[in-house]
């Protein structure tokens, strides 16, 4: 991997798509349809390319029922990147479904590479992080913006933030799927993601979903836990042409990342689903998305 800006760009892309997020979403109350439109399961597989060359792969399984949800993701380096380094990671979140909202209660993330191990565990209640363990601990640095108790309130963990629940009863595939500002705490950094509707697009997985997707532009805004003068942080904060494609989970009003593109100093990094199969938990449970 070349350059701290590139490394951080890939880490952010993985956070949103396969490993712990480039986090995208907000949960929104839809009380009238919280039960009938909030049950489904997604099994998705992704590839990661950099300047057209394969560098990673991952999988994501999401299960949403009447009263709870789980999401688990894993990923690993692949292709050309394995000649320079090897790594793999996984993350998982558990939570409840309350009045149509997805409310996380626990989040874990672990990343292993040749050089390091990184693990985060969080206990969450009603959008407030009650307990967080980061290993290794955040390095002491007088230039780092301190994280306060306020930064742990009214936030989403990276995984839950990747589940965009669209409010209302109209077609969820529209501008309303891009939720504006999303507040995220990943155990080490508090940041906002600003998602703005850009266009509708057609996508076609090798297996599973074929149809419309919502394309949102995304901007990263660090709030706390970072060192402002670091080149990687500046690079990410200045990016204006990051895009994320959102596609629906059958039987729900939840949209999740199907594709994301992130410019890097040596080429475009793209995370894209090759397998995107969802099944509604309902009377139509045997029907799969087309």
C-alpha positions in Angstrom: 0.0 0.0 0.0 1.4 3.4 -1.0 0.8 6.5 1.1 -1.2 7.1 4.1 -4.0 8.8 2.1 -4.5 5.6 0.0 -4.4 3.4 3.1 -7.1 5.5 4.9 -9.2 5.7 1.7 -9.3 1.9 1.4 -10.0 1.6 5.2 -13.0 4.0 4.9 -14.3 2.2 1.8 -14.2 -1.2 3.6 -15.9 0.4 6.6 -18.8 1.2 4.5 -19.1 -1.8 2.4 -17.5 -5.0 3.7 -15.5 -4.6 6.8 -16.5 -2.5 9.7 -18.0 1.1 6.9 -17.9 4.0 4.8 -21.0 4.5 6.7 -24.1 5.5 5.0 -27.2 5.6 6.8 -29.8 6.6 9.2 -32.7 4.7 10.6 -36.0 6.4 10.3 -39.3 5.7 12.1 -42.1 4.2 10.0 -44.5 3.2 12.8 -47.4 2.3 10.5 -45.4 -0.2 8.5 -42.7 -1.1 11.0 -43.8 -4.7 11.2 -45.0 -5.6 7.7 -42.2 -3.8 5.9 -39.2 -4.7 8.2 -38.5 -8.3 7.7 -35.9 -9.7 5.3 -32.5 -11.3 4.8 -29.6 -10.4 2.6 -26.7 -12.5 1.5 -24.2 -10.4 -0.5 -20.6 -11.0 -1.8 -18.3 -8.1 -2.9 -15.1 -7.6 -4.8 -12.7 -4.7 -4.3 -10.6 -3.3 -7.1 -8.0 -0.6 -7.4 -7.3 0.9 -10.8 -9.1 -2.1 -12.2 -7.0 -4.7 -10.4 -8.6 -7.1 -7.8 -7.3 -6.4 -4.3 -10.0 -7.7 -2.0 -13.2 -9.6 -1.5 -15.9 -9.8 1.2 -19.3 -11.0 2.3 -22.2 -9.5 4.2 -25.2 -11.2 5.8 -28.1 -9.1 7.2 -31.1 -10.5 8.9 -34.1 -8.3 9.9 -37.2 -9.6 11.8 -40.1 -8.0 13.6 -38.1 -7.3 16.8 -34.4 -7.7 16.1 -31.7 -7.6 13.5 -28.1 -8.8 13.0 -25.5 -8.0 10.4 -22.2 -9.7 9.9 -19.4 -8.9 7.4 -16.0 -10.3 6.6 -13.3 -9.4 4.1 -9.8 -10.3 3.0 -7.1 -9.1 0.7 -6.9 -10.8 -2.6 -5.2 -10.6 -6.0 -2.3 -8.3 -6.5 -2.4 -6.8 -3.0 -1.5 -10.2 -1.4 1.9 -9.9 -3.0 2.6 -7.0 -0.7 0.5 -7.7 2.4 -2.2 -10.1 3.7 -5.1 -9.2 5.9 -8.6 -10.1 6.8 -11.3 -8.6 9.0 -14.8 -9.1 10.3 -17.4 -7.1 12.1 -20.8 -7.8 13.6 -23.7 -5.8 15.1 -26.8 -7.0 17.0 -29.8 -4.9 17.8 -33.5 -4.5 18.2 -36.3 -3.2 15.9 -38.4 -0.7 17.8 -41.2 1.4 16.2 -39.6 0.7 12.8 -36.2 1.8 13.9 -33.0 -0.3 13.9 -31.4 0.2 17.3 -28.0 -1.4 17.8 -27.0 -2.9 21.2 -23.5 -4.3 20.5 -20.9 -3.9 17.8 -17.5 -5.6 17.3 -14.8 -5.3 14.7 -11.5 -6.9 14.2 -8.8 -6.4 11.5 -5.7 -8.6 11.2 -2.7 -7.7 8.8 0.9 -8.8 8.6 1.9 -5.8 10.7 -0.9 -5.3 13.2 -4.1 -6.3 14.9 -7.0 -3.9 15.6 -10.1 -4.7 17.6 -13.1 -2.6 18.7 -16.0 -3.6 20.9 -18.9 -1.3 21.8 -22.0 -1.6 24.0 -24.7 0.8 22.9 -28.1 1.8 24.3 -30.6 4.1 22.5 -27.9 5.6 20.3 -25.4 6.2 23.2 -22.2 4.3 23.4 -22.1 3.0 27.0 -18.8 1.2 26.8 -16.0 1.0 24.3 -12.8 -1.1 24.2 -10.2 -0.4 21.6 -7.1 -2.6 21.2 -4.5 -1.2 20.8 -5.7 1.9 22.7 -5.8 5.2 20.9 -2.2 6.6 20.8 -1.6 9.7 22.9 -1.1 12.7 20.8 -1.4 16.4 22.0 -2.7 17.3 18.5 -5.5 14.8 18.5 -9.0 16.2 18.9 -10.3 14.7 22.1 -13.4 12.6 22.2 -15.9 13.7 24.8 -19.0 12.0 26.3 -21.1 14.2 24.0 -19.4 12.6 20.9 -20.7 9.2 22.0 -24.4 10.3 22.1 -26.9 10.2 19.2 -24.5 8.2 17.0 -24.6 5.0 14.9 -21.9 2.4 14.9 -20.4 1.8 11.4 -22.4 -1.3 10.6 -25.9 -0.1 11.6 -25.1 3.2 9.9 -24.8 1.1 6.6 -28.5 0.1 6.8 -30.6 3.0 5.3 -34.2 2.7 6.5 -36.3 4.9 4.2 -39.3 6.5 6.0 -42.8 6.7 4.5 -44.9 4.4 2.3 -43.9 5.5 -1.2 -41.3 3.7 -3.3 -38.0 3.7 -1.2 -35.9 3.9 -4.4 -35.7 7.6 -4.7 -33.9 10.8 -3.4 -35.2 10.1 0.1 -32.8 7.2 0.4 -29.9 9.6 0.7 -30.3 10.6 4.3 -28.2 13.8 4.5 -26.0 13.9 7.6 -25.1 10.6 9.4 -23.3 10.8 12.8 -20.9 7.9 13.3 -18.7 6.7 16.1 -16.4 3.7 15.3 -14.7 3.3 18.6 -11.7 5.5 17.7 -13.1 8.4 15.7 -16.3 10.4 15.7 -17.2 11.7 12.2 -20.1 12.8 10.0 -21.0 11.5 6.6 -23.0 13.7 4.3 -25.0 11.9 1.7 -26.7 13.8 -1.1 -28.9 12.3 -3.9 -27.2 12.3 -7.2 -29.2 10.1 -9.6 -30.9 6.7 -10.1 -29.0 4.0 -11.9 -29.5 0.4 -13.0 -27.4 -2.4 -11.5 -27.1 -6.1 -12.2 -25.4 -8.6 -10.0 -24.0 -11.8 -11.4 -26.5 -13.5 -9.0 -29.5 -11.9 -7.3 -30.6 -8.3 -7.6 -31.2 -6.6 -11.0 -32.9 -3.3 -11.0 -32.8 0.3 -9.9 -30.4 1.7 -7.3 -30.0 5.1 -5.7 -26.7 6.8 -6.2 -25.6 9.2 -3.4 -22.6 11.4 -3.2 -20.7 11.1 0.0 -18.5 13.5 1.9 -16.4 12.7 5.0 -16.2 15.2 7.9 -14.0 14.3 10.9 -15.3 15.6 14.3 -13.1 14.1 17.0 -10.5 11.4 17.7 -8.3 12.5 14.7 -5.2 14.5 14.2 -6.3 17.4 11.8 -2.9 18.0 10.2 -2.5 14.4 9.1 -2.3 14.1 5.3 -4.7 11.2 5.2 -7.4 13.0 7.1 -7.0 16.1 4.9 -7.2 14.0 1.8 -10.4 12.2 2.8 -12.1 15.4 4.0 -11.4 17.2 0.7 -12.8 14.4 -1.5 -15.9 15.5 -3.3 -16.5 12.7 -5.9 -17.1 9.7 -3.7 -20.3 7.8 -4.8 -22.4 5.0 -3.2 -25.0 2.9 -4.9 -27.9 1.7 -2.6 -30.1 -1.3 -3.3 -33.1 -2.7 -1.4 -33.4 -5.7 0.9 -36.5 -7.6 -0.2 -39.5 -7.4 2.2 -38.1 -4.2 3.9 -37.7 -0.5 3.5 -34.0 -0.9 4.1 -31.4 0.1 1.5 -27.8 -1.1 1.7 -24.6 -0.4 -0.3 -24.4 -2.3 -3.5 -21.4 -0.4 -4.9 -19.0 2.4 -3.8 -16.3 4.2 -5.7 -13.5 6.2 -3.9 -10.8 8.1 -5.8 -7.3 7.4 -4.5 -3.9 8.9 -5.5 -3.1 5.9 -7.7 -6.5 5.1 -9.2 -10.2 4.6 -8.5 -11.1 2.1 -5.8 -14.4 0.3 -6.3 -16.3 -2.1 -4.0 -19.1 -3.8 -5.9 -21.5 -6.7 -5.2 -21.3 -9.8 -7.5 -23.9 -11.7 -5.4 -26.8 -9.8 -3.9 -29.6 -12.2 -2.9 -32.4 -11.1 -0.5 -35.4 -13.0 0.7 -38.4 -11.4 2.5 -39.5 -12.9 5.9 -43.2 -12.9 5.0 -45.9 -14.9 3.2 -43.7 -14.5 0.2 -40.6 -15.9 1.9 -39.9 -18.1 -1.1 -39.6 -15.3 -3.5 -36.2 -13.8 -4.2 -35.3 -10.5 -5.7 -34.9 -10.5 -9.5 
